[in-house]
Amino acid sequence: MVDDGALAAIGAAIVGFGIVAFVFRIQRELQLQEALDHQRREARGRQQRAARVRQRQKGEKRRRHWQERWIPWADRLLIGAVTVTVLLVLFPIALVGGVSSFWGERLPAAACSASVIALAGYIPALLVHYRFGPGKKWIWFGEELRYRDRRPGEPAEIAMVILSALLSMLAAVGSFVLTG
């Protein structure tokens, strides 16, 4: 027998942590992007002043550089864990509670297990995203990157997210079988 109150408490903790972590991540990404844009504007300003002196007669059109926005794979794992928790843990408990064995016990327990494992995988995936590690070089992480050199979907980050997702699915299946 699975206690709805325990599942709801775990689910609320996952959602709370996930929302706070995501807000801090968005704030950090925006600050880094703003600093990078400022550096680019300064460099572009110096280049444009020099170019104006040389090319006043040509009337060259300025190109706009559109910055591609992307969600890192580690954050996708966090978004997935929070979404699964809200939709498959908290919502079924609030909707049917102890009325249905499937909707009130088995499904929330399985989804809660999956979300906990996915949330545990978020931390190493985020470390891989920023290439943090002991020393200058790690096999998984490679050399430290500057913000502007990062690419969406570093291979090690994708591998960490996929591994976490697979382990969370295995935990969900195991929990679903054990609570049945």
N, C-alpha and C positions, 0 to 999 in steps of 0.2 A: 504494500500500500504506500502510495506516494502522498506526502503532505502538501496540500495546495498552498498553505501559508509559506512553507519553506521555498517552494518553487517561485512563488510570487516575490519573496524577499530577494532571492538570487537574481531573478529577472529584473527587478527594480535596480539592483546594484549594477547589473550589466548595462542597462539602459542609461543610468546616471553616469557611470564612468565613460561610456561610449560617447554620450553627448558632450560631456566636458572635454574629453580628449579631442574630439573632432573640432570643437570650437577653438581650442588652443592651436591645433594643427592649421586650421584655416587662417587664424590670426598670424601665425608665424609665416606661412606661405605668402600672405599678402604683404607683410613687412619686408620679407626678402625680395619679393617681386618689385616692391616700391623702391628699395635701395638699388636694385639692378637697373630699373628704369631711370632712376636719377643719374646713375653713372653713364648710361647710354645717352641720355639727353645732354649731359656735359660734354661727352666725347663728340657727339653729333654737332653740338654748338661750336666747338673748336674747329671741326672739319668744315662746317658750313661757312664760318667766318673766313677761313682760308680760301674756300671755293668761291665765295662771292667776289673776292678780290680778283681771282683768276677768270671767272666765268660770268661776269655781269651781262655780257652781250648775248650769251647763249639761251638764257631763260629756261634752264633745265628744271623739269618737274620733280617735285619731291616724291619719293616713294613712301608709302605707309607700311610700317612693319607691324603686322598683327601678331600679337603674342598668343600662342596657343595655350589654352588653359586645360589642364588635365588633372585627374584625381589619381594619386599614386596607388599602386596595388595594395600597399599596406592599409591605406585608408578605406579601400574597397572592402577589405576583410572586416574592418571595424564596422562599416555601414551594414554589411551583411549580417554580422552578429547581432547588432542592435535591431535590425528589421525582423530577423527571425525571432528574437526574443519578444518583441512587441506583438507580432502577428500570431506566433505559434505557442507562446508561453502565457503572456499576460492576458491577451484577448480571450482565448478559450477558457482560462480560469475564471475570468470575470463573466463570461457569457453563460457557461453551464456549470462551473464549479464541480460539485460532487455528484451531479445528476448522471453524467455519462462517464463510463470507465475509459473510453477511448479519448474523448475530447477533454475530459477533466483531469485525467491522470497520465495515460500513456503518451499522448502527443506532447503535452507540455514538458514531461520529464525528458523525452527524447530531444526535443528542441532546446531545452535548457542545457543538456549535456553537450550538444553540438555548439551552442553559443559560448559555453565556458572554454571549450577547447579552441575555438576560433579566436576568442579573446586572448587566450594564452599565446597563440601564434602571432598575434598582432605585434607584440613587443619585439621579438626577433626580426619580424618582417620590417618593422620601422627602423631597427638598427641597420639592417641590410640596405634599406632605402637611403640612409644617410652615410652608409659605409663607415659606421663606427666600429671600432674594434681595438684590441690591444696592439700597441705598436703602430708602425706605419703601414704595414700591409698584412692582410689576412687572406687566406685562400679564397674565401667566399666574398670578401668585401672589396678587395683590390685597393688601389690607392685612394686617398681622400679626394673628393671632388669639390670644386667650388660650386656655388648654387647655379650659376649659369651653364655649367657643363653637364648637369644632370639630364638624364633622358627619362621619358616615361617608360617604365617597365624594365628596370635593370634585370638581367637574367636571374641573378641570385634572389632578388626580391620576389619575382614571379614564382620561382621554385619554392620559396618559403611559404608564400600564400597558398599555392596549390597543395603543398604538403599539409598545411594547417587545415585547409578545407577538406581534404581527404580524411585526415584524422578525426575531424569533427563529424563527418558523415558516418565514419565507423563507430564513433561514440554514440551517435544518435541511434544507429541500428542496434547496437548492443543494449542501450538503455530501453529501446522499444521492445526488444525480445525479453529482457529481464523483468520488465514491469508487467508483462502479459500474463 
